Amino acid sequence: MRTALVIGTGLIGTSAALALSQRGVAVHLADRDPEQARTAAALGAGTDEAPDGPVDLAIVAAPPAHVAGVLADAMRRGVARGYVDVASVKGGPRRDLEALGLDLSAYIGTHPMSGREKSGPLAATGDLFEGRPWVLTPTRDTDTEVLNLALELVSHCRAVPVVMDADAHDRAVALVSHMPHLMSSMVAARLEGAEEAAVRLCGQGVRDVTRIAASDPRMWIDILSANPGPVADLLTDVAADLEETVRALRALQSSDEDKRLQGVSGIEDVLRRGNAGQVRVPGKHGTAPRVYDVVAVLIDDQPGQLARIFADADRAGVNIEDVRIEHATGQQAGLVQLMVEPKAAPVLTAALRERGWAIRQ
């Protein structure tokens, strides 16, 4: 791939353009808002000038509801040899294109499984997709050359290609992305009118659960409008679990011992099923989840503290597998949780203590 046209210069489109530009591809940028395209160009994502002729690959980064229209226009104008979109829903756009009577041999639907809570070109980064799954949904009609161009795009973005059926993809993202986003929003909504004294008690658990609720509602209305059925089916199952959990909690309030035992059984059931589901979440680099030991270090909220810890871990020959930070309420301090292999935990603990770090047992 030598040339590309990115249509839609928001977070995903600009991030893809940055990755391609960094790897020597001549990228042209287009957006219904010319100022947004100029912003992306100023960031080094390419040029907002129109290409002289057909490019190798056109990448449509428009909201799901507009993907088919934008693709149809580009295909009728013959702006590229191959066409992909990066929308988070795949079945609907393809059916819309088929209804328009377009030849879809030059098209393949794709979806990079990466994003941020922020939107727009200023939130874009060239490494946004690195190591992340990038779904490709070819059909029997997809031209081999177009599939290869899509694979080259994924490679340039340093993502991991995953081939799926379009409708299977939509059911999958409903489960792992769309439904969890709504659940996060519903939990976060409980905080809107809560007393300040209660909100100040929020710890890392609440931050983890509500993080994605910070995303742009307008963007998520577009996404959910394109995949409402599978999401509604999942929420129906969640609602049934909620009803059973509420009944179990009410039973725990009963003075009747048998009812309390039923309540315990109901709560235990949902917690155990949660355990069973959680262990299926892929671990580091998409591999099977690993169990790490945690070395907890108390730090002051000052510049260079994390760099010092990582440097000291490096001197001890210990690889930090993951890290989490919990900030102390009302204090300029925090707790850094370093996840390491079990056999490395005592080595790291001893090394950090020797260098003056306060270790939380």
Secondary structure as UniProt FT lines:
FT   STRAND          3..7
FT   HELIX           11..22
FT   TURN            23..24
FT   STRAND          26..30
FT   HELIX           34..42
FT   TURN            43..44
FT   STRAND          55..60
FT   HELIX           64..77
FT   STRAND          80..85
FT   HELIX           91..99
FT   TURN            100..101
FT   HELIX           104..106
FT   STRAND          107..112
FT   HELIX           121..123
FT   TURN            126..131
FT   STRAND          133..137
FT   TURN            140..141
FT   HELIX           144..156
FT   TURN            157..158
FT   STRAND          160..163
FT   HELIX           166..173
FT   HELIX           174..178
FT   HELIX           179..192
FT   HELIX           196..199
FT   TURN            200..201
FT   HELIX           204..210
FT   HELIX           211..214
FT   HELIX           217..225
FT   HELIX           228..252
FT   HELIX           257..278
FT   TURN            279..280
FT   HELIX           284..286
FT   STRAND          293..300
FT   TURN            303..304
FT   HELIX           305..315
FT   TURN            316..317
FT   STRAND          322..327
FT   TURN            329..330
FT   STRAND          333..340
FT   HELIX           342..344
FT   HELIX           345..354
FT   TURN            355..356
FT   STRAND          358..360
//
